[in-house]
Amino acid sequence: MLSETEARLNRDFLREYSGEASIRKYTKDTAGNGISYLLDHDYGDIYLDFIEKCIPKPKLQKGIRIWEFGCGGGMNLVQLVSLLQRRGINLESAYGTDFSATLVAAANQEAKKYLTPEQREKVRFCEARNENLVEDLTKALGIPEGSLLGSFDFILGVNTIRYCIRLKTDEKCAKGIYNLLTDGGVCVVIDMNNKFPAFRSTLKDWLTKEKLAYYSPTLEEYKRPFASTGFELLKVDNFCWIPHSAGPSLTFVMRTLTPLLNAVAPSHAMRSLVVSRKNGHRSNEV
């Protein structure tokens, strides 16, 4: 049972991610040049690297199943679908879930705008809470729970697991992900690094919100629910110096500075990364 504070935060999160501002922040045309670059490069490279290393080649040729939890306006999943096609990796199906009906509707519009008709047939966006992924999606789709369990090859979440940590639902989320993955399936989580000192929202949040509402977890806290659930941790690190909202000029500057910043302050990069694998050691030379 959620405490009064946690229930209030839930209501605040829903209000924050149900307005027009959230659509602008989490859809491709208005999100910023920075995130568009990252989805094609830093983030996209991580996704493709672990997909190609950890999923057997026959499965890559037959078609993989992927899921993004906390998908927001869908641009991350939509871009990954396009990247897979360019890489020659076949897709069986892709699901994106978010607790905000507003953002799920925006995600469906993103899919219509940026995916081919053939790709769109394989992609579904639905409402589901991170702590109830299996239950909420089976209810939304009207399908038996068993058709989802143990069937996904790759699951990802960007800027969403920290909300679970704040609300103490992170282990429940990790267990849901574990149950959804096939043996050898991989989960990639990317979120804010609490050691990065200059997030634009930090001062505003500090002045207007209670601490739990803007708390940024440590790298140890990000990895803990996956380790305790039984995942094998493949990579735990800090990376990325490009803000999601950066314009073209700032994106260029931070790309140029990245090698230097990685050399002098790697633990203070903008993002935390946890890559984990369920059971087994199925791989293409991990």
N, C-alpha and C positions, 0 to 999 in steps of 0.2 A: 504494500500500500504506500502510495506517495505521501510524503509529508505535505503540510500546507504550503511550505516554501517551494517544494518541487512541483506541486500542482499549479501554483501561480506561475512558475517558470514555463511550464508546459503551455499554459494559456498565452503567455507573452511570446513564446516562440511561434505559436500558431498565428498570432496576430502579426508578428514581424514578417513571417514568410507567406502571408496571404494577400499582400498589397501589391500595387502596381510597381513599387520600388523593387520588390523582390524579383519580379519578372524581368525588369531591366537589368538587374544584377546577375541573373542566372540564365540568360539567353544570349545567343551568339552575337546578334547585331549590336547589342548595347553593353555587353559584359566587360569589354576592354580588349585591347590588342594583346595584353600580357597573357591572359588565359588562352586566347586563340593560339598564340605561339607555343605555350606550354603543352597544350593538348596534341599538337603536332610534333613536339620535340621532347622536352624533359619528361613529361608525364607519359606521352605516347611511347617513348622509347622504353620506359619501365614496363608498361603493359605488354608490349610486343616481346620484349626480352624474356620475361617470365612465361608468357604464353608459349613461346617457341621452345624454351628450355624444358618446361615442365609438363607440357601436354604431348603425348605421343604423336608422331607424324601421321599415322593412319587416322587418328581422330581429327587432326588439323585438316586433313583432306576430306574426311567425311562430313565434318561440321561440328563446331563447338557450341556449348550453351553458356551464356554469360548473364550476369546480374549486376546491376548497380543499385546499392541501397543509399537512400538519401540523395536521389538523383537530381533534385532541384528542377531546373528548367530543361534538363535532358541533354544539354550540349556536349557533356562529357561522353555519354553513351553513344550519342549520334556520331560524334567524331571517331570513336573507337570502331564502330561498325564500318565506317568509311576506310579507316586505316587497315582493318583486317582484309577488306576486299583488295586494297592496293597491294597488300603483302601476299595475296594469294591464299589466305587462310579462309576456309569456308565457315559460314555461320549457320547453325541450325536454328537458334532462337536467342533473343536477347530481351531481358526484362529490366525495367527501371521502376523503382518504387520510391515514394516520398509520402510523408504524412500530410503535406499540404495539397489540397485539391486544386488550388490555384496554380501551383507549380506543375502538377501533373497535367493539367489542361494545357499549360504553356509548352510542356515537353512534347505532347502529342502534336502541337502546331510546329515545333521544331522538326519533328520527324517528317511531317508532310512537306516542309519547306526544303529540307536538305538531303533527304534520302530518296533513292529511286523507288518506284512502286514495288519492285521485287524485294528490296531491302525492308521497306515498310511492312510487308507481310510477315516479316520475322521478328518485328520489334513491338513490344507492348509496354505501355506505361500505366501504372495502377497506384492507387493509394495503399500504403502499408507503413506501419510504424517500424522503426529499426528494431525495437525490442519484441516485435511480434511479426516478423517477416513471413514465416510460413503460414501462420494462422490467417493473417490479413490477406495475403495474396490468394490463398486457396478459396477464401470467402469471396474475394473480388472476382475471381475467374470462374467460380462455381465448379471447381475440379477437386478430386480427392487429394488429400495431403500427400499420399504415397507417390503421386506422379511428379512431385517436386523434390522430395527427399533424395539425396545422393545422386542428383542428376546434373549438377552444374560444374563446369570445368574451371570457371574463372569468375570471381566476385570482387567488386571494387567499391570503394567508398571514398569520396573526396570532401573534406571540410564538413564531416557529419558525425564521426565517432566521438568528437569532443562533447557533443550534446549528451550522448549516452553516458559518458564519464561524469558529467555534471549532475545528471539525474540518477546515477548509480544503476543504470540499466546496461552497462557495457558488457558484462559477462553474459547476460541474457541474449544480447545482440550477437556476440561471438559464438555462442552455442547454436543459435539459429543458422549462422553462416556455416558452421561446422557440419550441421545436419544437412544443409543444402548441397554441399560440395561432394563430388565424387572422391573416391580414394585417390590421393595424389593431386587433387584440385587445389588451386591457389587463390588466396585472398590478398589484395593490395589495398592498403589504407594510407591515405595522404591527408595530413591536417596541419594546423598551425603549430609552429615551434614556439614554446613559451620563452625561449632564450633570445628570440629576435626582438629587438627593442623598439622597433619603429612601425608597427602596424598602425595604419591610419585611424582605425576605430578605437585604439586603446584608450586615448585620453577621453574621448567622448563617452565611452562605456564607463570609465572610471568615475566620471562626473555624474552620470545619470542612472547607473544600474547598480544593483547589489552585486557583491563580489562573485557569487556563484553563477550569475548570469553572464559574466565575461571571463570566467576562469579558463586559462589555457593549460592543459595537462602537460606533464613532463613526458619525455620520450619513454621513460620507464612505465609511466601510466598508460601510454598508448599500447605498449606491447603486452602488458600484464594480462588483460582478458584473453588474449590469444594463446599465451603461454599456459595459463591456468586451464584453458579448455582442452588442451592436448595437441595444439598445432605445433608443427616444427617451424621454428623461426628461420627464414631464409635470409632476410636482410632487415636490419634495424639501424636507421641512420637519419641524419639531417641533410637536406639538400635544397637547391633552388633559391635564387636571389631575385626573381622577377615577380613583382606584384601582379595579381590577377587583373587589377584595374589599370595597369600601366598603359599609356599611349605608345605610339610607335617610337618616339624619341627615347623615352625612359626604358622601353624594352631593349632597344639597341644598346644603350649605355650599360644596363645591367648585364646583358649578354657579354659585353666586352669585359666587364669587371669580374665576371664569375670566376675565371681561373685564379685570379689574385685573391678574391674573397675566400674561395675554397682552400687556398693555401694558408691564409693567415687566421681564419675564424670559421672553420667548417661546422663547429657545433652551434653556431649562431645563425645558420641559414634560415630561410623563412619557413620551411616546411619540415615536418617529421614524416618519416616513411617506415611502415611496418609491412613486410611481405611474409606471409606464413602459408604453410602447406599442410593439408590434412593427410595424416597417416602415410604409410608407404614412402617410397622414394622413386616413384615413377617419373622419368625424365628423359630428355634428350641431352645428356651430358651436363647436368647442373654443376 
